[in-house]
Amino acid sequence: MDFPILVLAGFGEAGKLPVQVSDTFELPDLPASPTIGWIHVIASDATAAQSSLVSKYGLRDLEVSLSLDPNQTADIHDHKDMLFVEVPMVTRIDESEQYSEIGIFLTKGWIISVSIDDDPIIRKRFSQWLLEPLPKKEVAAGILYGLLDAIVDSYFPIADAMQEEMSDIEDRLYDGTTDQIREALEHKRRLLLLRRKIAPVRDVVNSLLRRNHDLIPSELWPYFHDLFEQVARTLDLIDLSRDMLSSMLDAHLTIASNRLNEVMKFLAVISTILMSISVISGIYGMNFKFMPELGQKWGYPFALGLMVVVSTYEFLYFRRKGWI
């Protein structure tokens, strides 16, 4: 029976290369003999895929539903005979980040991974896995590590590219235009979203290290510890980028405030000079009968000269004070 899904599946005996047994739209049967295998399901129809996975492999309905929900966060469920791990996948398309989820079901001998997107990271890792000899112990935790390592490795270049974008933003931000401020705030929002998606992965990997589950042998603990360090380094880079961007915005606000103060100071000086001139013109504009200057020929040029002298004195005074 065909399903609205795409399946990548491979199985093999311990110590040998795995063999791809499926690249079709049908869920394969799990081999009865002791083998190590990986089944990756790309669900184009989440509802039909969920029903098929639950009925075919006996997976828990809630966990399959979480795997097919792109709005979930990284999580881990520990069962007696199975581990369920959910982590986000991040891809960068046209200077923007696209997020999706992948759910991984781990047993002793095989894993089943489920996603709604045909992510190239998973395709590449599956192709690499087909070329790697399976471990001599019939343990599928190594497949889980390889898959998580490929996903976590994809985080750092994205965080690094976002930090590179900040150099261009910084150069334009000090121009003080509204568009640059909006761009900086949008970049900060993207950084926060990336951190919110990746931060729970650190807790998931830490749980894999601390729970001492039988499905993860002690030989793999150093590898998962390295995975933990990779996530931590990526989060540190994101935090550094976010702090730098906040400092840029604070610096921009400081520069804008200083520019506004300079403008206000200049306008205040002009207003003071014009106010003095207005006082003189107001005095000679009063309609009193006895004002000796009004009856003299030199009255008008005297008033104009007084205005010039006062305004020139004030201008020189303000300039000496460094206000203009």
VOKETOR-828908 format. One record per atom (N, C-alpha, C): atom name; residue number from 1; x, y, z. Coordinates in steps of 0.2 Angstrom, whole numbers, m for minus. Each point is the difference from the previous one (the first is absolute). Layout:
<sites>
 atomo num  east north    up
    CA NUM     X     Y     Z
...
</sites>
This chain:
<sites>
 atomo num  east north    up
     N   1     4    m6     0
    CA   1    m4     6     0
     C   1     4     6     0
     N   2    m1     5    m4
    CA   2     4     6    m1
     C   2    m3     5     5
     N   3     4     5     3
    CA   3    m1     5     5
     C   3     2     6    m3
     N   4    m3     6     2
    CA   4     3     7    m2
     C   4     6     1     4
     N   5     5    m4    m1
    CA   5     7     1     4
     C   5     5    m2    m5
     N   6     6     2     2
    CA   6     6    m2    m3
     C   6     5    m3     5
     N   7     2    m6    m2
    CA   7     4    m4     5
     C   7     7    m2    m2
     N   8     5     2     4
    CA   8     7    m2    m1
     C   8     1    m5     6
     N   9     2    m6    m2
    CA   9     1    m6     5
     C   9     7    m4    m2
     N  10     3    m2     5
    CA  10     6    m4    m1
     C  10     1    m4     6
     N  11     2    m6    m1
    CA  11     2    m5     5
     C  11     6    m4    m2
     N  12     3    m2     6
    CA  12     6    m4    m2
     C  12     2    m4     7
     N  13     5    m5    m1
    CA  13     2    m3     6
     C  13     6     3     3
     N  14     1    m1     6
    CA  14     6     3     4
     C  14     7    m1    m4
     N  15     3     5     0
    CA  15     7     0    m3
     C  15     0     0    m8
     N  16    m6     0    m3
    CA  16     0     1    m7
     C  16    m3     6    m3
     N  17     0     2    m6
    CA  17    m3     6    m3
     C  17    m8    m1     0
     N  18    m3     5     2
    CA  18    m8    m1    m1
     C  18    m2     0    m7
     N  19    m5    m2    m1
    CA  19    m3    m1    m7
     C  19    m7     4     0
     N  20     0     4    m5
    CA  20    m7     4    m1
     C  20    m5    m5    m2
     N  21    m5     0     3
    CA  21    m6    m5    m2
     C  21    m6     4    m2
     N  22     0     7     1
    CA  22    m6     3    m2
     C  22     1     7    m2
     N  23    m3     3    m5
    CA  23     0     7    m2
     C  23    m6     1    m4
     N  24    m6    m2     4
    CA  24    m6    m1    m3
     C  24    m5     4     4
     N  25    m7    m1    m2
    CA  25    m5     3     4
     C  25    m4    m5     5
     N  26     4    m6     1
    CA  26    m3    m5     4
     C  26     5    m1     7
     N  27    m3    m1     5
    CA  27     3    m1     6
     C  27     3    m8     0
     N  28     6    m1     1
    CA  28     3    m7     0
     C  28    m1    m3     7
     N  29     0    m7    m1
    CA  29    m1    m4     6
     C  29     7     0     4
     N  30     0     0     6
    CA  30     6    m1     4
     C  30     3    m7     0
     N  31     6    m1    m2
    CA  31     3    m7     0
     C  31    m1    m4     6
     N  32    m1    m6     0
    CA  32    m1    m4     6
     C  32     7    m2     3
     N  33     5    m1    m5
    CA  33     6    m2     3
     C  33     4     6     3
     N  34     5    m1     4
    CA  34     3     6     4
     C  34     4     4    m5
     N  35    m2     6    m2
    CA  35     3     4    m4
     C  35     0     7     3
     N  36     4     5    m4
    CA  36     0     7     2
     C  36    m3     4    m6
     N  37    m5     4     2
    CA  37    m3     3    m6
     C  37    m2     7     2
     N  38    m2     4    m6
    CA  38    m2     7     1
     C  38    m6     1    m5
     N  39    m5     2     2
    CA  39    m6     2    m4
     C  39    m2     7     0
     N  40     1     4    m5
    CA  40    m2     7     0
     C  40    m6     1    m4
     N  41    m5     3     3
    CA  41    m7     1    m3
     C  41    m1     8    m1
     N  42    m1     1    m6
    CA  42    m2     7    m2
     C  42    m7     1    m1
     N  43    m4     3     4
    CA  43    m7     0     0
     C  43    m3     6    m4
     N  44    m2    m1    m6
    CA  44    m4     6    m3
     C  44    m7     1     2
     N  45    m3    m6     3
    CA  45    m6     1     3
     C  45     0    m3     7
     N  46     0     5     5
    CA  46     2    m2     7
     C  46    m5    m4     3
     N  47    m7     1    m2
    CA  47    m5    m5     3
     C  47     1    m7    m2
     N  48     1    m1    m7
    CA  48     0    m7    m2
     C  48     7    m3     2
     N  49     5     4     1
    CA  49     7    m3     2
     C  49    m1    m2     7
     N  50    m3     4     4
    CA  50    m1    m1     7
     C  50    m3    m7     1
     N  51    m6    m1    m3
    CA  51    m4    m6     1
     C  51     4    m6    m3
     N  52     4     1    m5
    CA  52     4    m6    m3
     C  52     6    m2     5
     N  53     3     5     3
    CA  53     6    m1     4
     C  53    m2    m3     6
     N  54    m6     2     3
    CA  54    m3    m3     6
     C  54    m2    m7    m1
     N  55    m3    m2    m5
    CA  55    m3    m6    m1
     C  55     6    m5    m3
     N  56     5     2    m3
    CA  56     5    m4    m3
     C  56     5    m2     5
     N  57     2     5     4
    CA  57     6    m1     4
     C  57    m2     0     8
     N  58    m6     2     1
    CA  58    m2     0     7
     C  58     3     6     4
     N  59     1     6    m4
    CA  59     3     6     3
     C  59    m6     3     4
     N  60     2     4     5
    CA  60    m5     4     4
     C  60    m3     6    m4
     N  61    m6     0     0
    CA  61    m4     5    m4
     C  61     2     7     1
     N  62     1     2     7
    CA  62     2     6     2
     C  62     7     2    m3
     N  63     5    m4     0
    CA  63     6     1    m2
     C  63     1     1    m7
     N  64    m4    m4    m4
    CA  64     0     1    m7
     C  64    m3     7    m2
     N  65    m5     2     4
    CA  65    m4     6    m1
     C  65     5     6     1
     N  66     4    m1     5
    CA  66     5     5     2
     C  66     6     1    m6
     N  67     1    m6    m3
    CA  67     5     0    m5
     C  67    m2     4    m6
     N  68    m7     0    m1
    CA  68    m3     3    m6
     C  68    m2     7     1
     N  69     1     3     6
    CA  69    m2     7     1
     C  69     6     4     0
     N  70     0     5    m5
    CA  70     6     4    m1
     C  70     1     5     6
     N  71    m5     1     4
    CA  71     0     5     5
     C  71     3    m2     7
     N  72     1    m7     0
    CA  72     3    m3     6
     C  72     7     3     2
     N  73     2    m2     6
    CA  73     7     1     2
     C  73     4    m6     1
     N  74     6     0     1
    CA  74     4    m6     1
     C  74    m2    m3     7
     N  75    m1    m7     0
    CA  75    m2    m3     6
     C  75     3    m8    m1
     N  76    m1    m3     6
    CA  76     2    m7     0
     C  76    m5    m4     5
     N  77    m2    m6    m2
    CA  77    m4    m4     4
     C  77     4    m7     1
     N  78     0    m2     6
    CA  78     4    m6     2
     C  78    m5    m5     2
     N  79     0    m6    m4
    CA  79    m4    m5     1
     C  79     5    m6     1
     N  80    m3    m6     3
    CA  80     4    m5     2
     C  80     4    m3    m6
     N  81    m4    m1    m6
    CA  81     3    m3    m5
     C  81     1     4    m6
     N  82    m1     7     1
    CA  82     1     5    m6
     C  82     1     7     3
     N  83     4     3    m4
    CA  83     1     7     1
     C  83    m3     4    m6
     N  84    m3     6     2
    CA  84    m3     4    m5
     C  84     3     7     1
     N  85     4     2    m6
    CA  85     3     7     0
     C  85    m2     4    m5
     N  86    m2     6     1
    CA  86    m2     5    m5
     C  86     4     6     0
     N  87     3     2    m5
    CA  87     4     6    m1
     C  87    m2     4    m6
     N  88     2     6     0
    CA  88    m2     4    m6
     C  88     5     0    m5
     N  89    m2     1    m6
    CA  89     5     0    m6
     C  89    m1     7    m3
     N  90     6     3    m2
    CA  90     0     7    m2
     C  90     3     1    m7
     N  91    m3     3    m5
    CA  91     3     1    m6
     C  91     0     7    m2
     N  92     5     2    m4
    CA  92     0     7    m1
     C  92    m2     1    m8
     N  93    m5     4    m1
    CA  93    m2     1    m7
     C  93    m1     8    m1
     N  94     4     2    m5
    CA  94    m1     7    m2
     C  94     1     5     7
     N  95     5    m1     3
    CA  95     2     4     6
     C  95    m6     0     6
     N  96    m4    m6     0
    CA  96    m5    m1     5
     C  96     1    m7     2
     N  97    m3    m1     6
    CA  97     1    m7     3
     C  97    m7    m3     0
     N  98     0    m7    m2
    CA  98    m6    m4     0
     C  98     1    m5     5
     N  99    m5    m1     4
    CA  99     0    m5     5
     C  99    m5    m6    m1
     N 100     3    m6     2
    CA 100    m5    m6     0
     C 100     3    m4     6
     N 101    m4    m6     1
    CA 101     2    m4     5
     C 101     1    m7    m2
     N 102     4    m4     3
    CA 102     1    m7    m1
     C 102    m1    m4     6
     N 103    m4    m5     0
    CA 103    m1    m5     6
     C 103     4    m6    m1
     N 104     4    m2     5
    CA 104     4    m6    m1
     C 104    m2    m5     5
     N 105    m2    m6    m2
    CA 105    m1    m6     5
     C 105     5    m5     0
     N 106     3    m1     6
    CA 106     6    m4     0
     C 106    m1    m6     4
     N 107     1    m6    m3
    CA 107     0    m6     4
     C 107     7    m3     0
     N 108     1    m6     2
    CA 108     7    m3     1
     C 108     3    m1    m7
     N 109    m4    m2    m5
    CA 109     2    m2    m7
     C 109    m1     4    m5
     N 110    m5     5     0
    CA 110    m2     4    m5
     C 110    m2     7     2
     N 111    m1     5    m4
    CA 111    m3     6     1
     C 111    m5     1    m5
     N 112    m5     4     1
    CA 112    m5     3    m5
     C 112     0     7     1
     N 113     2     4    m5
    CA 113    m1     7     0
     C 113    m5     3    m4
     N 114    m4     5     2
    CA 114    m6     2    m3
     C 114     1     8    m1
     N 115    m2     2    m6
    CA 115     0     8    m1
     C 115    m5     1    m5
     N 116    m2     6    m1
    CA 116    m5     2    m5
     C 116     4     3    m6
     N 117     6     2     1
    CA 117     4     3    m6
     C 117     5    m5    m2
     N 118     2     0    m7
    CA 118     5    m4    m2
     C 118     6     4     0
     N 119     3     0     6
    CA 119     6     5     2
     C 119     6    m3    m3
     N 120     4     4    m4
    CA 120     7    m3    m3
     C 120     5    m2     5
     N 121    m1     2     7
    CA 121     5    m2     5
     C 121    m1    m7     1
     N 122    m7    m2     0
    CA 122    m1    m7     2
     C 122     2    m5    m6
     N 123    m2     3    m6
    CA 123     2    m4    m6
     C 123     8    m1     0
     N 124     3     5     1
    CA 124     8    m1     0
     C 124     2    m5     5
     N 125    m3     1     6
    CA 125     3    m4     6
     C 125    m2    m8    m2
     N 126    m6    m1    m3
    CA 126    m2    m7    m2
     C 126     4    m3    m5
     N 127     2     4    m5
    CA 127     5    m2    m5
     C 127     7    m2     3
     N 128     2     4     5
    CA 128     6    m1     3
     C 128     0    m6     4
     N 129    m6    m1     4
    CA 129     0    m6     4
     C 129     0    m7    m4
     N 130    m3     1    m6
    CA 130     1    m6    m4
     C 130     7    m3    m2
     N 131     4     5     1
    CA 131     7    m1    m2
     C 131     5    m2     6
     N 132    m3     0     6
    CA 132     3    m1     6
     C 132    m1    m7     3
     N 133     5    m4     1
    CA 133    m1    m7     3
     C 133    m4     1     7
     N 134    m5    m4     1
    CA 134    m4     0     6
     C 134     4    m3     6
     N 135    m1     3     6
    CA 135     4    m2     6
     C 135    m1    m8     1
     N 136     5    m3     3
    CA 136     0    m7     1
     C 136    m5    m2     5
     N 137    m1     5     5
    CA 137    m6    m1     5
     C 137    m6     2    m3
     N 138    m6    m4     1
    CA 138    m6     2    m3
     C 138    m4     5     4
     N 139     3     6    m1
    CA 139    m2     6     3
     C 139    m1     6    m5
     N 140    m6     2     0
    CA 140    m2     6    m5
     C 140     1     7     3
     N 141     3     0     6
    CA 141     1     7     3
     C 141     5     4    m4
     N 142     5    m4    m4
    CA 142     5     4    m4
     C 142    m4     3    m6
     N 143    m5    m3    m2
    CA 143    m4     4    m6
     C 143    m3     6     3
     N 144    m3    m1     6
    CA 144    m3     6     3
     C 144     5     6     1
     N 145     6    m2     2
    CA 145     6     5     1
     C 145     1     3    m7
     N 146     1    m4    m5
    CA 146     2     3    m6
     C 146    m5     5    m3
     N 147    m6    m2     1
    CA 147    m6     4    m2
     C 147     0     7     4
     N 148     0    m1     6
    CA 148     0     6     4
     C 148     7     5    m1
     N 149     5    m3    m1
    CA 149     6     3    m2
     C 149     0     4    m6
     N 150    m4    m3    m5
    CA 150    m1     4    m7
     C 150    m4     6     1
     N 151    m5    m1     4
    CA 151    m5     5     1
     C 151     3     6     4
     N 152     4    m2     6
    CA 152     3     5     4
     C 152     5     4    m4
     N 153     4    m4    m4
    CA 153     5     3    m4
     C 153    m3     6    m5
     N 154    m6    m1    m2
    CA 154    m3     5    m4
     C 154    m2     6     3
     N 155     0     0     7
    CA 155    m2     6     3
     C 155     5     6     0
     N 156     6    m2     1
    CA 156     6     5     1
     C 156     1     4    m6
     N 157     0    m3    m6
    CA 157     1     5    m6
     C 157    m6     5    m1
     N 158    m6    m2     2
    CA 158    m6     4     0
     C 158     1     6     5
     N 159     2    m2     6
    CA 159     2     6     5
     C 159     5     4    m2
     N 160     6    m3    m3
    CA 160     5     4    m3
     C 160    m2     5    m5
     N 161    m4    m3    m5
    CA 161    m2     4    m6
     C 161    m4     6     3
     N 162    m4    m1     5
    CA 162    m4     6     3
     C 162     4     5     3
     N 163     6    m2     3
    CA 163     5     4     3
     C 163     3     4    m5
     N 164     1    m3    m6
    CA 164     4     4    m6
     C 164    m5     5    m2
     N 165    m7    m1     0
    CA 165    m4     5    m2
     C 165     0     6     4
     N 166     2    m1     6
    CA 166     0     6     5
     C 166     5     5    m2
     N 167     5    m2    m4
    CA 167     5     5    m2
     C 167    m3     5    m5
     N 168    m4    m2    m4
    CA 168    m3     4    m5
     C 168    m6     4     4
     N 169    m3    m3     4
    CA 169    m5     4     4
     C 169     3     6     4
     N 170     6    m2     3
    CA 170     3     5     4
     C 170     2     6    m4
     N 171     3    m1    m6
    CA 171     2     6    m4
     C 171    m6     4    m2
     N 172    m6    m3    m1
    CA 172    m5     4    m2
     C 172    m4     3     6
     N 173     0    m3     5
    CA 173    m4     2     6
     C 173     2     7     2
     N 174     6     2     0
    CA 174     2     6     2
     C 174    m2     6    m4
     N 175    m3    m2    m6
    CA 175    m3     5    m4
     C 175    m6     3     3
     N 176    m3    m4     4
    CA 176    m6     2     4
     C 176    m6     0    m3
     N 177    m1    m3    m6
    CA 177    m6     0    m3
     C 177    m5    m5     3
     N 178    m6     0    m1
    CA 178    m5    m4     3
     C 178     0    m7    m3
     N 179     2    m1    m7
    CA 179     1    m6    m3
     C 179     5    m4     3
     N 180     6     3     2
    CA 180     5    m4     3
     C 180    m1    m2     7
     N 181    m4     4     4
    CA 181    m2    m2     7
     C 181    m5    m6    m1
     N 182    m5     0    m5
    CA 182    m4    m5     0
     C 182     3    m7    m2
     N 183     5     1    m5
    CA 183     4    m6    m2
     C 183     4    m3     6
     N 184     3     5     5
    CA 184     4    m3     6
     C 184    m5    m3     4
     N 185    m6     2     1
    CA 185    m5    m3     5
     C 185    m2    m6    m3
     N 186    m1    m1    m6
    CA 186    m2    m6    m3
     C 186     5    m5     0
     N 187     7     2     0
    CA 187     5    m5     1
     C 187     1    m2     7
     N 188    m2     4     4
    CA 188     0    m2     7
     C 188    m5    m5     2
     N 189    m6     1    m3
    CA 189    m6    m5     0
     C 189     2    m7    m2
     N 190     4     0    m6
    CA 190     2    m6    m3
     C 190     5    m4     5
     N 191     4     4     3
    CA 191     5    m3     4
     C 191    m3    m3     6
     N 192    m5     4     3
    CA 192    m4    m3     6
     C 192    m4    m6    m2
     N 193    m3    m1    m6
    CA 193    m3    m6    m2
     C 193     4    m5    m1
     N 194     6     1    m3
    CA 194     5    m6    m1
     C 194     2    m2     7
     N 195     2     4     5
    CA 195     2    m2     6
     C 195    m6    m4     4
     N 196    m6     2    m1
    CA 196    m6    m3     3
     C 196    m1    m7    m3
     N 197     2    m1    m6
    CA 197     0    m7    m3
     C 197     5    m4     2
     N 198     6     2     0
    CA 198     6    m4     2
     C 198     2    m1     7
     N 199    m2     5     4
    CA 199     2    m1     7
     C 199    m3    m7     3
     N 200    m6    m2    m1
    CA 200    m3    m6     3
     C 200     4    m6    m2
     N 201     4     0    m6
    CA 201     4    m5    m2
     C 201     6    m2     5
     N 202     2     5     3
    CA 202     5    m1     5
     C 202    m2    m4     5
     N 203    m6     1     3
    CA 203    m3    m4     5
     C 203    m2    m7    m2
     N 204    m2    m1    m6
    CA 204    m1    m6    m3
     C 204     7    m5     0
     N 205     5     3    m2
    CA 205     6    m3    m1
     C 205     3    m2     8
     N 206    m1     5     4
    CA 206     2    m1     7
     C 206    m4    m5     3
     N 207    m6    m1    m2
    CA 207    m4    m5     3
     C 207     2    m7    m3
     N 208     2     0    m6
    CA 208     3    m7    m2
     C 208     6    m2     3
     N 209     4     5     3
    CA 209     6    m1     3
     C 209    m1    m2     8
     N 210    m5     2     3
    CA 210    m1    m1     7
     C 210    m5    m5     1
     N 211    m4    m3    m4
    CA 211    m5    m5     2
     C 211     3    m7     0
     N 212     6    m1    m3
    CA 212     3    m6     0
     C 212    m5    m6    m3
     N 213    m3     2    m5
    CA 213    m5    m5    m3
     C 213     4    m6    m3
     N 214    m3    m6     0
    CA 214     3    m6    m3
     C 214     1     1    m7
     N 215    m4     4    m3
    CA 215     0     0    m8
     C 215     6     4    m2
     N 216     4     4     4
    CA 216     6     4    m1
     C 216     5    m3     4
     N 217     5    m4    m4
    CA 217     6    m3     4
     C 217     5     6     2
     N 218     3    m2     5
    CA 218     5     5     3
     C 218     5     2    m5
     N 219     2    m4    m5
    CA 219     5     2    m5
     C 219    m2     6    m4
     N 220    m6     1     0
    CA 220    m3     6    m4
     C 220     0     6     4
     N 221     0     0     7
    CA 221     0     6     4
     C 221     4     5    m2
     N 222     7    m1    m2
    CA 222     4     6    m2
     C 222    m2     3    m6
     N 223    m3    m4    m5
    CA 223    m3     3    m6
     C 223    m6     5     2
     N 224    m4    m2     4
    CA 224    m6     4     2
     C 224     2     6     4
     N 225     5    m1     4
    CA 225     3     6     3
     C 225     3     5    m5
     N 226     3    m2    m5
    CA 226     3     4    m5
     C 226    m6     4    m4
     N 227    m6    m4     0
    CA 227    m6     3    m3
     C 227    m3     6     4
     N 228     1    m2     7
    CA 228    m3     5     4
     C 228     5     7     0
     N 229     6    m1    m1
    CA 229     5     6    m1
     C 229    m2     4    m6
     N 230    m1    m4    m6
    CA 230    m2     3    m6
     C 230    m6     5     1
     N 231    m5    m3     3
    CA 231    m6     4     1
     C 231     1     6     4
     N 232     4    m1     6
    CA 232     2     6     4
     C 232     4     5    m4
     N 233     5    m2    m4
    CA 233     3     5    m4
     C 233    m4     4    m4
     N 234    m5    m3    m4
    CA 234    m5     3    m4
     C 234    m4     5     4
     N 235    m2    m2     6
    CA 235    m4     5     4
     C 235     4     6     2
     N 236     6    m2     2
    CA 236     5     6     2
     C 236     1     5    m6
     N 237     0    m3    m6
    CA 237     1     5    m6
     C 237    m6     4    m1
     N 238    m6    m3     1
    CA 238    m7     3    m1
     C 238     0     6     6
     N 239     2    m2     6
    CA 239    m1     5     5
     C 239     5     6    m1
     N 240     6    m2    m3
    CA 240     5     6    m1
     C 240    m3     4    m6
     N 241    m3    m3    m5
    CA 241    m3     4    m5
     C 241    m6     5     2
     N 242    m4    m3     5
    CA 242    m5     3     3
     C 242     2     6     4
     N 243     5    m1     4
    CA 243     3     5     4
     C 243     3     6    m4
     N 244     4    m2    m6
    CA 244     3     5    m4
     C 244    m6     4    m3
     N 245    m5    m3    m2
    CA 245    m5     4    m4
     C 245    m4     4     5
     N 246    m1    m2     6
    CA 246    m3     5     5
     C 246     5     6     2
     N 247     6    m2     0
    CA 247     5     6     1
     C 247     0     5    m6
     N 248    m1    m3    m6
    CA 248    m1     4    m6
     C 248    m6     5     0
     N 249    m5    m3     2
    CA 249    m7     4     1
     C 249     1     5     5
     N 250     3    m2     6
    CA 250     1     5     5
     C 250     5     6    m2
     N 251     5    m2    m4
    CA 251     5     5    m3
     C 251    m4     5    m5
     N 252    m4    m3    m4
    CA 252    m4     4    m5
     C 252    m5     5     4
     N 253    m3    m3     5
    CA 253    m4     5     4
     C 253     4     5     3
     N 254     6    m1     3
    CA 254     4     5     3
     C 254     2     5    m5
     N 255     2    m2    m6
    CA 255     2     4    m6
     C 255    m6     5    m2
     N 256    m6    m4    m1
    CA 256    m6     4    m2
     C 256    m2     5     6
     N 257     1    m1     6
    CA 257    m2     4     6
     C 257     5     6     0
     N 258     7    m1    m2
    CA 258     5     5     0
     C 258    m2     5    m6
     N 259    m2    m3    m6
    CA 259    m1     4    m5
     C 259    m6     4     1
     N 260    m5    m2     4
    CA 260    m6     4     1
     C 260     2     5     5
     N 261     4    m1     5
    CA 261     2     5     5
     C 261     4     6    m4
     N 262     4    m2    m5
    CA 262     3     5    m4
     C 262    m5     4    m4
     N 263    m5    m3    m3
    CA 263    m5     4    m3
     C 263    m3     5     4
     N 264    m3    m3     6
    CA 264    m3     4     5
     C 264     4     6     3
     N 265     6    m2     1
    CA 265     5     6     2
     C 265     0     5    m5
     N 266     1    m2    m6
    CA 266     1     6    m5
     C 266    m7     4    m1
     N 267    m6    m4     0
    CA 267    m6     4     0
     C 267    m1     4     6
     N 268     2    m2     6
    CA 268     0     4     6
     C 268     4     7    m1
     N 269     6    m1    m3
    CA 269     4     6    m1
     C 269    m3     5    m5
     N 270    m3    m3    m5
    CA 270    m3     4    m5
     C 270    m6     4     3
     N 271    m4    m4     4
    CA 271    m6     3     3
     C 271     2     5     5
     N 272     5    m1     3
    CA 272     2     6     5
     C 272     2     6    m3
     N 273     4    m1    m6
    CA 273     2     6    m4
     C 273    m6     4    m3
     N 274    m5    m4    m2
    CA 274    m6     3    m3
     C 274    m4     3     5
     N 275     0    m3     6
    CA 275    m4     3     6
     C 275     2     7     2
     N 276     7     0     0
    CA 276     3     7     1
     C 276    m2     5    m5
     N 277     0    m2    m6
    CA 277    m2     5    m5
     C 277    m7     1     0
     N 278    m4    m4     2
    CA 278    m8     1     1
     C 278    m1     4     6
     N 279     4     0     5
    CA 279    m1     5     6
     C 279     1     7    m2
     N 280     6     1    m4
    CA 280     1     7    m3
     C 280    m5     2    m4
     N 281    m2    m4    m5
    CA 281    m6     2    m5
     C 281    m6     1     4
     N 282    m1    m4     5
    CA 282    m6     1     4
     C 282    m1     6     4
     N 283     6     2     3
    CA 283     0     7     3
     C 283    m1     6    m4
     N 284     3     0    m6
    CA 284    m1     5    m5
     C 284    m7     0    m4
     N 285    m3    m6     1
    CA 285    m6    m1    m3
     C 285    m6     2     5
     N 286     1     3     6
    CA 286    m5     2     4
     C 286    m3     7    m2
     N 287    m6     1     1
    CA 287    m3     6    m3
     C 287    m1     5     6
     N 288     6     2     3
    CA 288    m1     5     5
     C 288     1     7    m4
     N 289    m2     5     3
    CA 289     0     7    m4
     C 289     7     3     1
     N 290     3    m1     6
    CA 290     6     3     1
     C 290     6    m5     0
     N 291     3    m1    m6
    CA 291     5    m5    m1
     C 291     5     4    m4
     N 292     5     4     3
    CA 292     5     4    m3
     C 292     3    m3    m7
     N 293     2    m6     0
    CA 293     3    m3    m5
     C 293    m4     0    m7
     N 294    m7    m1     2
    CA 294    m4     0    m6
     C 294    m1     6    m4
     N 295     2     6     3
    CA 295     0     6    m4
     C 295     6     2    m3
     N 296     5    m4     1
    CA 296     7     2    m2
     C 296     2    m4    m7
     N 297     4     4    m4
    CA 297     2    m4    m6
     C 297     4    m6     1
     N 298     4     0     5
    CA 298     4    m6     1
     C 298    m3    m5     4
     N 299    m7     1     2
    CA 299    m3    m5     4
     C 299     0    m7    m3
     N 300    m2     0    m7
    CA 300    m1    m7    m3
     C 300     7    m3    m1
     N 301     5     3    m3
    CA 301     7    m3     0
     C 301     2    m2     7
     N 302    m1     4     5
    CA 302     2    m2     7
     C 302    m3    m6     2
     N 303    m6    m1    m1
    CA 303    m4    m7     2
     C 303     3    m5    m4
     N 304     1     0    m6
    CA 304     3    m5    m4
     C 304     7    m2     2
     N 305     4     6     1
    CA 305     7    m1     3
     C 305     0    m4     7
     N 306    m4     2     4
    CA 306     0    m3     7
     C 306    m2    m8    m1
     N 307    m4    m1    m5
    CA 307    m2    m7    m1
     C 307     6    m4    m2
     N 308     4     3    m5
    CA 308     6    m3    m3
     C 308     5    m1     6
     N 309     1     5     4
    CA 309     5     0     5
     C 309    m2    m6     5
     N 310    m6     0     2
    CA 310    m2    m5     5
     C 310     1    m7    m2
     N 311    m3    m1    m6
    CA 311     0    m7    m3
     C 311     8    m2    m2
     N 312     4     5    m2
    CA 312     7    m2    m1
     C 312     3    m2     7
     N 313    m1     4     5
    CA 313     3    m2     6
     C 313    m2    m6     3
     N 314    m6    m2    m1
    CA 314    m3    m6     3
     C 314     3    m6    m5
     N 315     0     1    m6
    CA 315     3    m5    m5
     C 315     8    m2     3
     N 316     4     6     0
    CA 316     7    m1     2
     C 316     0    m4     7
     N 317    m4     2     5
    CA 317     0    m3     7
     C 317    m2    m7    m1
     N 318    m5    m2    m3
    CA 318    m2    m7    m1
     C 318     6    m4    m3
     N 319     3     3    m5
    CA 319     5    m4    m4
     C 319     6    m1     4
     N 320     2     5     5
    CA 320     5    m1     4
     C 320    m1    m5     5
     N 321    m6    m1     2
    CA 321    m2    m5     5
     C 321    m1    m7    m4
     N 322     1     0    m6
    CA 322     0    m6    m4
     C 322    m7    m3    m1
     N 323    m5     4     1
    CA 323    m7    m2    m1
     C 323    m2     0    m8
     N 324     4     3    m4
    CA 324    m2     0    m7
     C 324     7    m1    m4
</sites>
